[in-house]
Amino acid sequence: MFNHLIILSEGGGSLPIMDPNQLGLLFWTLFIFLVTWIILGKVAFKPIGKALKSREEGIEKALKSAELAREEMSSLKSENDAILKEAKEERAAIIREAQSVKKGIIDEAKGAAQEEAAKIMQRAEEELTIKREAMMAELRNTSAQLALDIAKRVLERELEGEGKQQKYAENLANKAKLN
């Protein structure tokens, strides 16, 4: 093989000329290179390969974990959105219920206030009626008393004498017996 190189170089080929004395050097360089390569292959390349394979597997696991995490985050986001929507609906329902309860309480309070006002007005009217009747009774009594006083004075004036009074009393007694 090396002879061909030498022959090609002498024949005007494109390869550089090699000195036949350096063939040993070439042999030993190739031999040392191959021995070093074999030793490195057994000692260094296998651990490096294992480390690279382990790293590759770790990266693949990390990518899968990241993908799972992204899917889980997407799922959680969907769940959070659903929970948020549900919470908003629940809040709206609570507000509607609170407004309904508020309206009911206000209506109830208005009704109670109107009933109380009606009762107060009725009691006031009853009290006014009672006071009016009492005043009318007092006015009648006072009028009757005043009329009696006036009648007494008129009669005393007209019946100044005892004979006239006696005759008038008998006349009243006779009328009372007839009735």
C-alpha positions in Angstrom: 0.0 0.0 0.0 2.8 2.4 0.9 4.6 1.3 -2.2 1.8 2.6 -4.3 2.1 5.9 -2.6 5.7 6.1 -3.4 5.2 5.0 -6.9 2.4 7.5 -7.5 4.5 10.3 -6.1 7.4 9.5 -8.4 5.3 9.2 -11.4 4.1 12.8 -11.3 0.9 12.1 -9.5 -0.8 14.7 -7.4 0.3 13.2 -4.0 3.3 14.8 -2.2 6.5 12.9 -2.3 7.2 10.8 0.8 10.5 9.8 2.0 10.8 6.0 2.3 12.8 6.5 5.6 9.7 8.0 7.2 7.6 4.9 6.6 8.4 3.6 10.1 7.4 6.9 11.6 4.1 6.7 9.7 3.6 3.1 10.9 4.3 3.9 14.5 2.1 7.1 14.4 -0.8 5.1 13.0 -0.2 2.3 15.5 -0.1 4.7 18.5 -3.1 6.5 17.2 -5.1 3.3 16.8 -4.0 2.0 20.2 -4.9 5.3 21.8 -8.2 5.3 20.0 -9.0 1.8 21.2 -8.0 2.6 24.8 -10.0 5.8 24.7 -12.9 3.9 23.2 -12.9 1.4 26.1 -12.0 3.8 28.9 -13.4 7.3 27.9 -15.9 6.9 25.0 -18.2 4.5 26.8 -18.6 6.7 29.9 -18.9 9.7 27.8 -21.5 7.9 25.6 -23.3 6.8 28.7 -23.2 10.3 30.1 -24.5 11.7 26.8 -27.2 9.1 26.6 -28.2 9.7 30.2 -28.3 13.5 29.6 -30.4 12.9 26.4 -32.8 10.8 28.5 -32.9 13.4 31.2 -33.6 16.1 28.6 -36.4 13.9 27.1 -37.9 13.4 30.5 -37.7 17.1 31.3 -39.4 17.9 27.9 -42.1 15.3 28.7 -42.5 16.7 32.2 -42.7 20.2 30.7 -45.3 19.1 28.2 -47.3 17.4 31.0 -46.9 20.5 33.2 -48.1 22.7 30.3 -51.1 20.4 29.7 -51.8 20.4 33.5 -51.5 24.2 33.6 -53.9 24.4 30.6 -56.3 22.0 32.4 -55.9 24.0 35.7 -56.5 27.2 33.8 -59.7 25.7 32.3 -60.8 24.6 35.8 -59.9 28.0 37.2 -61.9 29.7 34.5 -64.9 27.4 35.2 -64.6 28.1 38.9 -64.3 31.8 38.3 -67.3 31.7 36.1 -69.3 29.7 38.6 -68.2 32.1 41.4 -69.4 35.1 39.3 -72.7 33.4 38.7 -73.0 32.6 42.4 -72.1 36.2 43.3 -74.8 37.5 40.8 -77.3 35.0 42.3 -76.5 36.2 45.9 -76.8 39.8 44.8 -80.1 39.1 43.2 -81.3 37.3 46.3 -80.1 40.1 48.6 -81.9 42.7 46.4 -85.0 40.6 46.5 -84.7 40.2 50.3 -84.0 43.9 50.6 -87.1 44.7 48.6 -89.2 42.3 50.6 -88.0 43.8 53.9 -88.7 47.3 52.6 -92.1 46.3 51.4 -92.8 44.5 54.6 -91.7 47.6 56.6 -93.8 49.8 54.4 -96.8 47.6 55.0 -96.2 47.4 58.7 -95.8 51.2 58.8 -99.0 51.7 56.9 -100.8 49.3 59.2 -99.4 51.1 62.2 -100.3 54.4 60.7 -103.9 53.2 60.0 -104.1 51.9 63.6 -102.9 55.2 65.0 -105.3 57.1 62.8 -108.2 54.8 63.9 -107.2 55.2 67.6 -107.0 58.9 67.1 -110.4 59.0 65.4 -111.9 56.8 68.2 -110.3 59.1 70.9 -111.7 62.2 69.0 -115.1 60.5 68.9 -115.0 59.7 72.6 -113.8 63.2 73.4 -116.4 64.7 71.2 -119.1 62.6 72.8 -117.8 63.5 76.2 -117.7 67.1 75.4 -121.2 66.9 73.9 -122.4 65.1 77.1 -120.7 67.8 79.2 -122.2 70.5 77.0 -125.7 68.9 77.3 -125.2 68.6 81.1 -124.0 72.2 81.3 -126.8 73.3 79.0 -129.3 71.4 81.0 -127.9 72.8 84.3 -127.9 76.3 82.8 -131.4 75.8 81.5 -132.5 74.5 85.0 -130.8 77.5 86.6 -132.5 79.9 84.1 -135.9 78.1 84.6 -135.4 78.2 88.3 -134.8 81.9 88.3 -137.6 82.6 85.8 -140.0 80.6 88.0 -138.8 82.2 91.1 -139.5 85.6 89.6 -142.9 84.6 88.3 -143.8 82.6 91.3 -142.7 85.1 93.9 -145.5 84.5 96.1 -146.1 81.3 98.1 -149.6 80.8 96.7 -148.4 80.8 93.1 -145.6 78.3 93.9 -148.1 76.0 95.6 -150.5 76.1 92.7 -147.8 75.5 90.2 -146.4 72.5 92.1 -149.8 70.9 92.3 -150.3 71.4 88.6 -146.9 69.7 87.9 -147.8 66.8 90.2 -151.1 66.3 88.3 -149.3 66.2 85.0 -146.7 63.7 86.3 -149.5 61.4 87.5 -151.0 61.4 84.0 -147.9 60.4 82.3 
